[in-house]
Amino acid sequence: DPRAQPERGRDFDEIKSSFSVPILVGGGMITGMINVSSVRDNFFHEADIKVIYAIVNQISVAVERLRSRMVAERSKMDSMVESIQEGVIMLDSNGKVLVINPRARILMGIGDQEKDIDKALTGRMRLVDLDKSVVKSQQSDRVVQKEISLPDNTSQVLLCNINPVRSGGKTEGTAIIIRDITRE
């Protein structure tokens, strides 16, 4: 990481022997590095290096298993969200789209061909002041309900439940559940 800085007071000029071992996952992709250093000349022996390589190999296997599990869990979550009959939109703390299911796209009038989903959704939300309701929900730390009708389909009435998503006392994002209540 080019932003990494050594601790103050530590003189790296004193390092006399050092070696680095990459942490590899996914068929050779480097995801990190372990550096072992000493202030003594020729401190490390072949046996020491072999032990570090064995440890790093175990770390690589664990990281790869975790990555595979995360991908599988994300896939399950995406499948569940896509199958929900209501529109589901998840925004991060900066308002960027994390998840939007097909039903939410339909209800918000966003086509599948739309390349920049953040821009499209932000524009649609601004048309009906849904963006202001998101801010209100985050600031008040409570669910905000808002009925909307988009200008290009004024006969359709949508009920939006805007929920702040919190973790550890901090707002991590927003969940918006959209339901077509036109019949009601």
ABEGO torsion letter per residue (X at the ends): XAABBBBBGBBAAABABBBBBBBBBGGGBBABBBBBBBABBGABBAAAAAAAAAAAAAAAAAAAAAAAAAAAAAAAAAAAAAABABBBBBBBAAGBBABBBAAAAAAAGBBAABABAAAAAAAAAAAAGAAAAAAAAAAAGBBBBBBBBBAABAABBBBBBBBBBBBGGBBAEBBBBBBBAAAX
